[in-house]
């Protein structure tokens, strides 16, 4: 075990659980893995170790990137893709009992669940490290880490940037976690959302208390003109009670190639994906469209997390 690894045996439930130095260690390890994989298909640090992925909500990128990361490290994966209907949860099994069971089968557990606080409950039950892959509208800490990695790879720094977050900022767990992570750097945040989908006021107050400059606007053009990075999120139909309410906001902000002509030069366009209609396909070919690279970077970051919590680096 490396005494310089601060995450051995740790749960990754909230981005707030990590200090700036611990985040820095993850990003640095991810870069080392990215560089090593230029010359190799795998880095066999986790031979004989098992990852359990348990997803109670749909996922493509998060689940597959974790599983890809584990395979790249030489480990194995056991998985429940539709845990809500295809696992014992459908029979009423509690998160606590699920954790006690899974610790017998795997060395590390990655869970996505619709209930805020579910990752903490699993971590309290299981004796092996638990990584939160999204708990309802709460947090998505590993997405925040790969977003930081993307910003640094694309802009060369995390310091003194203006980051615009756009779309559904009320329900978007990715922006909640990323905003908390950016509080470690001298970041200016522009929050662009309709009033009904604004970022929670208590989170904004927390960010300002930590020293971030936070500006709220409903004007997409104004946000694009000032931002070094724009982080676009979809309007999440599954978070609305009715289709009519969802349709009221669907398509309210759409990033197009034409809209970007008035944006700050060099602006980086990010999106946690999947997109619906909030980024036009005519943006995909632009050199500053980073969202597919962002998905690729997620493998390196999740490799770093798995290797670190399991004490392999």
Secondary structure by P-SEA (a helix, b strand, c coil): cccccccccccccccccccaaaaaaaaaaaaaaaaaacccccccccccbbbbbbbcccccaaaaaaaaaaaaacbbbbbbccccccccccccccaaaaaaaaaacccbbbbbbcccaaaaaaaaccccbbbbccccccccaaaaaaaaaaaaaacccccbbbbbbcccccccaaaaaaaaaacccbbbbbbbccccccccaaaaaaaaaacccccccccaaaaaacccbbbbbcccccccccaaaaaacccccccccccccccccbbbbbbcccccccccccccccccccaaaaaaaaaaaaaaaaaaaaccc
